[in-house]
Amino acid sequence: MMIARWQIDARFGHKQEVIERLQRWAREIAPQIGMTTGRLMTGSIGALEATVVHDWEIADLGELERAWTRLATIPEHAAWGKELEPHVVSGTARWEIYRIVE
């Protein structure tokens, strides 16, 4: 099991808009690519307050690759990205992949 963490920084005063758009993405787009178990977080202590993080549980890197491939075919995702863009700091989006150890 792995965690695929997507992180982005909101522009000053825009964090709530970013959160709302990510919540909508999780409801409307994520199920279309097989991402069903996720958690949304924001920076609090020791992290930038502007940072918004979405963790997704994935079985392995193959599952993530299949999700990204499907994502590229969804027109609603492209429109969502254009809608999100004015609310985020350019160049701050990134993915990190973690292995779950129990």
mmCIF file of the C-alpha atoms, coordinates in Angstrom:
data_MODEL
# 
_entry.id   MODEL 
# 
loop_
_atom_site.group_PDB 
_atom_site.id 
_atom_site.type_symbol 
_atom_site.label_atom_id 
_atom_site.label_alt_id 
_atom_site.label_comp_id 
_atom_site.label_asym_id 
_atom_site.label_entity_id 
_atom_site.label_seq_id 
_atom_site.pdbx_PDB_ins_code 
_atom_site.Cartn_x 
_atom_site.Cartn_y 
_atom_site.Cartn_z 
_atom_site.occupancy 
_atom_site.B_iso_or_equiv 
_atom_site.pdbx_formal_charge 
_atom_site.auth_seq_id 
_atom_site.auth_comp_id 
_atom_site.auth_asym_id 
_atom_site.auth_atom_id 
_atom_site.pdbx_PDB_model_num 
ATOM 1   C CA . MET A 1 1   ? 0.000   0.000  0.000   1.00 0.00 ? 1   MET A CA 1 
ATOM 2   C CA . MET A 1 2   ? 1.192   3.514  -0.802  1.00 0.00 ? 2   MET A CA 1 
ATOM 3   C CA . ILE A 1 3   ? 0.166   7.127  -0.354  1.00 0.00 ? 3   ILE A CA 1 
ATOM 4   C CA . ALA A 1 4   ? 0.255   9.446  -3.366  1.00 0.00 ? 4   ALA A CA 1 
ATOM 5   C CA . ARG A 1 5   ? 0.449   12.958 -1.922  1.00 0.00 ? 5   ARG A CA 1 
ATOM 6   C CA . TRP A 1 6   ? -0.426  15.930 -4.120  1.00 0.00 ? 6   TRP A CA 1 
ATOM 7   C CA . GLN A 1 7   ? 0.458   19.304 -2.655  1.00 0.00 ? 7   GLN A CA 1 
ATOM 8   C CA . ILE A 1 8   ? -0.033  22.892 -3.772  1.00 0.00 ? 8   ILE A CA 1 
ATOM 9   C CA . ASP A 1 9   ? 0.206   26.340 -2.181  1.00 0.00 ? 9   ASP A CA 1 
ATOM 10  C CA . ALA A 1 10  ? -2.746  28.723 -2.250  1.00 0.00 ? 10  ALA A CA 1 
ATOM 11  C CA . ARG A 1 11  ? -2.267  32.392 -3.051  1.00 0.00 ? 11  ARG A CA 1 
ATOM 12  C CA . PHE A 1 12  ? -2.709  34.725 -0.094  1.00 0.00 ? 12  PHE A CA 1 
ATOM 13  C CA . GLY A 1 13  ? -6.400  34.944 0.765   1.00 0.00 ? 13  GLY A CA 1 
ATOM 14  C CA . HIS A 1 14  ? -7.374  32.109 -1.618  1.00 0.00 ? 14  HIS A CA 1 
ATOM 15  C CA . LYS A 1 15  ? -6.960  28.996 0.554   1.00 0.00 ? 15  LYS A CA 1 
ATOM 16  C CA . GLN A 1 16  ? -10.703 28.420 1.000   1.00 0.00 ? 16  GLN A CA 1 
ATOM 17  C CA . GLU A 1 17  ? -11.252 28.561 -2.777  1.00 0.00 ? 17  GLU A CA 1 
ATOM 18  C CA . VAL A 1 18  ? -8.484  26.001 -3.276  1.00 0.00 ? 18  VAL A CA 1 
ATOM 19  C CA . ILE A 1 19  ? -9.986  23.715 -0.610  1.00 0.00 ? 19  ILE A CA 1 
ATOM 20  C CA . GLU A 1 20  ? -13.459 23.934 -2.161  1.00 0.00 ? 20  GLU A CA 1 
ATOM 21  C CA . ARG A 1 21  ? -12.148 23.153 -5.640  1.00 0.00 ? 21  ARG A CA 1 
ATOM 22  C CA . LEU A 1 22  ? -10.146 20.178 -4.362  1.00 0.00 ? 22  LEU A CA 1 
ATOM 23  C CA . GLN A 1 23  ? -13.209 18.880 -2.527  1.00 0.00 ? 23  GLN A CA 1 
ATOM 24  C CA . ARG A 1 24  ? -15.198 19.113 -5.765  1.00 0.00 ? 24  ARG A CA 1 
ATOM 25  C CA . TRP A 1 25  ? -12.397 17.327 -7.658  1.00 0.00 ? 25  TRP A CA 1 
ATOM 26  C CA . ALA A 1 26  ? -12.466 14.536 -5.057  1.00 0.00 ? 26  ALA A CA 1 
ATOM 27  C CA . ARG A 1 27  ? -16.246 14.147 -5.453  1.00 0.00 ? 27  ARG A CA 1 
ATOM 28  C CA . GLU A 1 28  ? -16.568 14.480 -9.219  1.00 0.00 ? 28  GLU A CA 1 
ATOM 29  C CA . ILE A 1 29  ? -13.297 13.538 -10.921 1.00 0.00 ? 29  ILE A CA 1 
ATOM 30  C CA . ALA A 1 30  ? -11.369 11.237 -8.566  1.00 0.00 ? 30  ALA A CA 1 
ATOM 31  C CA . PRO A 1 31  ? -13.963 8.417  -8.759  1.00 0.00 ? 31  PRO A CA 1 
ATOM 32  C CA . GLN A 1 32  ? -13.651 8.437  -12.564 1.00 0.00 ? 32  GLN A CA 1 
ATOM 33  C CA . ILE A 1 33  ? -9.956  7.523  -12.280 1.00 0.00 ? 33  ILE A CA 1 
ATOM 34  C CA . GLY A 1 34  ? -10.344 5.003  -9.453  1.00 0.00 ? 34  GLY A CA 1 
ATOM 35  C CA . MET A 1 35  ? -9.154  7.212  -6.601  1.00 0.00 ? 35  MET A CA 1 
ATOM 36  C CA . THR A 1 36  ? -11.634 6.621  -3.806  1.00 0.00 ? 36  THR A CA 1 
ATOM 37  C CA . THR A 1 37  ? -9.759  6.806  -0.503  1.00 0.00 ? 37  THR A CA 1 
ATOM 38  C CA . GLY A 1 38  ? -8.304  10.224 0.129   1.00 0.00 ? 38  GLY A CA 1 
ATOM 39  C CA . ARG A 1 39  ? -7.827  12.855 2.771   1.00 0.00 ? 39  ARG A CA 1 
ATOM 40  C CA . LEU A 1 40  ? -7.480  16.637 2.426   1.00 0.00 ? 40  LEU A CA 1 
ATOM 41  C CA . MET A 1 41  ? -5.231  18.593 4.805   1.00 0.00 ? 41  MET A CA 1 
ATOM 42  C CA . THR A 1 42  ? -3.872  22.114 5.196   1.00 0.00 ? 42  THR A CA 1 
ATOM 43  C CA . GLY A 1 43  ? -0.746  23.487 6.799   1.00 0.00 ? 43  GLY A CA 1 
ATOM 44  C CA . SER A 1 44  ? -0.995  24.240 10.496  1.00 0.00 ? 44  SER A CA 1 
ATOM 45  C CA . ILE A 1 45  ? 2.113   23.979 12.696  1.00 0.00 ? 45  ILE A CA 1 
ATOM 46  C CA . GLY A 1 46  ? 5.544   23.524 11.154  1.00 0.00 ? 46  GLY A CA 1 
ATOM 47  C CA . ALA A 1 47  ? 4.082   23.689 7.648   1.00 0.00 ? 47  ALA A CA 1 
ATOM 48  C CA . LEU A 1 48  ? 3.163   26.627 5.458   1.00 0.00 ? 48  LEU A CA 1 
ATOM 49  C CA . GLU A 1 49  ? -0.376  27.754 6.229   1.00 0.00 ? 49  GLU A CA 1 
ATOM 50  C CA . ALA A 1 50  ? -0.976  28.201 2.511   1.00 0.00 ? 50  ALA A CA 1 
ATOM 51  C CA . THR A 1 51  ? -0.157  24.570 1.728   1.00 0.00 ? 51  THR A CA 1 
ATOM 52  C CA . VAL A 1 52  ? -3.049  22.289 0.808   1.00 0.00 ? 52  VAL A CA 1 
ATOM 53  C CA . VAL A 1 53  ? -2.329  18.544 0.629   1.00 0.00 ? 53  VAL A CA 1 
ATOM 54  C CA . HIS A 1 54  ? -4.417  15.713 -0.747  1.00 0.00 ? 54  HIS A CA 1 
ATOM 55  C CA . ASP A 1 55  ? -3.323  12.167 0.200   1.00 0.00 ? 55  ASP A CA 1 
ATOM 56  C CA . TRP A 1 56  ? -4.635  9.262  -1.859  1.00 0.00 ? 56  TRP A CA 1 
ATOM 57  C CA . GLU A 1 57  ? -4.294  5.579  -0.952  1.00 0.00 ? 57  GLU A CA 1 
ATOM 58  C CA . ILE A 1 58  ? -3.046  3.494  -3.859  1.00 0.00 ? 58  ILE A CA 1 
ATOM 59  C CA . ALA A 1 59  ? -2.091  -0.158 -4.101  1.00 0.00 ? 59  ALA A CA 1 
ATOM 60  C CA . ASP A 1 60  ? 1.085   0.450  -6.120  1.00 0.00 ? 60  ASP A CA 1 
ATOM 61  C CA . LEU A 1 61  ? 2.690   2.699  -8.726  1.00 0.00 ? 61  LEU A CA 1 
ATOM 62  C CA . GLY A 1 62  ? 0.841   0.872  -11.504 1.00 0.00 ? 62  GLY A CA 1 
ATOM 63  C CA . GLU A 1 63  ? -2.477  2.003  -10.060 1.00 0.00 ? 63  GLU A CA 1 
ATOM 64  C CA . LEU A 1 64  ? -1.242  5.586  -9.963  1.00 0.00 ? 64  LEU A CA 1 
ATOM 65  C CA . GLU A 1 65  ? 0.007   5.404  -13.553 1.00 0.00 ? 65  GLU A CA 1 
ATOM 66  C CA . ARG A 1 66  ? -3.376  4.060  -14.737 1.00 0.00 ? 66  ARG A CA 1 
ATOM 67  C CA . ALA A 1 67  ? -5.161  6.873  -12.848 1.00 0.00 ? 67  ALA A CA 1 
ATOM 68  C CA . TRP A 1 68  ? -2.948  9.542  -14.425 1.00 0.00 ? 68  TRP A CA 1 
ATOM 69  C CA . THR A 1 69  ? -3.495  8.034  -17.882 1.00 0.00 ? 69  THR A CA 1 
ATOM 70  C CA . ARG A 1 70  ? -7.290  8.164  -17.426 1.00 0.00 ? 70  ARG A CA 1 
ATOM 71  C CA . LEU A 1 71  ? -7.047  11.683 -15.975 1.00 0.00 ? 71  LEU A CA 1 
ATOM 72  C CA . ALA A 1 72  ? -5.563  13.008 -19.212 1.00 0.00 ? 72  ALA A CA 1 
ATOM 73  C CA . THR A 1 73  ? -8.728  11.918 -21.074 1.00 0.00 ? 73  THR A CA 1 
ATOM 74  C CA . ILE A 1 74  ? -11.257 13.720 -18.836 1.00 0.00 ? 74  ILE A CA 1 
ATOM 75  C CA . PRO A 1 75  ? -12.287 17.144 -20.189 1.00 0.00 ? 75  PRO A CA 1 
ATOM 76  C CA . GLU A 1 76  ? -13.730 18.149 -16.798 1.00 0.00 ? 76  GLU A CA 1 
ATOM 77  C CA . HIS A 1 77  ? -10.256 17.784 -15.285 1.00 0.00 ? 77  HIS A CA 1 
ATOM 78  C CA . ALA A 1 78  ? -8.744  20.191 -17.801 1.00 0.00 ? 78  ALA A CA 1 
ATOM 79  C CA . ALA A 1 79  ? -11.517 22.714 -17.107 1.00 0.00 ? 79  ALA A CA 1 
ATOM 80  C CA . TRP A 1 80  ? -11.042 22.254 -13.361 1.00 0.00 ? 80  TRP A CA 1 
ATOM 81  C CA . GLY A 1 81  ? -7.317  23.001 -13.677 1.00 0.00 ? 81  GLY A CA 1 
ATOM 82  C CA . LYS A 1 82  ? -8.029  26.272 -15.461 1.00 0.00 ? 82  LYS A CA 1 
ATOM 83  C CA . GLU A 1 83  ? -10.540 27.174 -12.756 1.00 0.00 ? 83  GLU A CA 1 
ATOM 84  C CA . LEU A 1 84  ? -8.034  26.378 -9.983  1.00 0.00 ? 84  LEU A CA 1 
ATOM 85  C CA . GLU A 1 85  ? -5.065  28.226 -11.520 1.00 0.00 ? 85  GLU A CA 1 
ATOM 86  C CA . PRO A 1 86  ? -5.874  31.813 -10.410 1.00 0.00 ? 86  PRO A CA 1 
ATOM 87  C CA . HIS A 1 87  ? -6.033  30.652 -6.776  1.00 0.00 ? 87  HIS A CA 1 
ATOM 88  C CA . VAL A 1 88  ? -2.644  28.926 -6.479  1.00 0.00 ? 88  VAL A CA 1 
ATOM 89  C CA . VAL A 1 89  ? 1.013   29.932 -6.457  1.00 0.00 ? 89  VAL A CA 1 
ATOM 90  C CA . SER A 1 90  ? 2.456   28.953 -9.818  1.00 0.00 ? 90  SER A CA 1 
ATOM 91  C CA . GLY A 1 91  ? 5.067   26.210 -9.701  1.00 0.00 ? 91  GLY A CA 1 
ATOM 92  C CA . THR A 1 92  ? 4.178   24.845 -6.252  1.00 0.00 ? 92  THR A CA 1 
ATOM 93  C CA . ALA A 1 93  ? 2.227   21.739 -7.303  1.00 0.00 ? 93  ALA A CA 1 
ATOM 94  C CA . ARG A 1 94  ? 4.059   18.480 -6.654  1.00 0.00 ? 94  ARG A CA 1 
ATOM 95  C CA . TRP A 1 95  ? 3.529   14.781 -6.082  1.00 0.00 ? 95  TRP A CA 1 
ATOM 96  C CA . GLU A 1 96  ? 5.268   12.711 -3.410  1.00 0.00 ? 96  GLU A CA 1 
ATOM 97  C CA . ILE A 1 97  ? 4.846   8.956  -3.094  1.00 0.00 ? 97  ILE A CA 1 
ATOM 98  C CA . TYR A 1 98  ? 5.168   7.182  0.274   1.00 0.00 ? 98  TYR A CA 1 
ATOM 99  C CA . ARG A 1 99  ? 5.200   3.495  1.124   1.00 0.00 ? 99  ARG A CA 1 
ATOM 100 C CA . ILE A 1 100 ? 3.033   2.525  4.090   1.00 0.00 ? 100 ILE A CA 1 
ATOM 101 C CA . VAL A 1 101 ? 4.973   0.474  6.638   1.00 0.00 ? 101 VAL A CA 1 
ATOM 102 C CA . GLU A 1 102 ? 3.105   -1.231 9.436   1.00 0.00 ? 102 GLU A CA 1 
# 
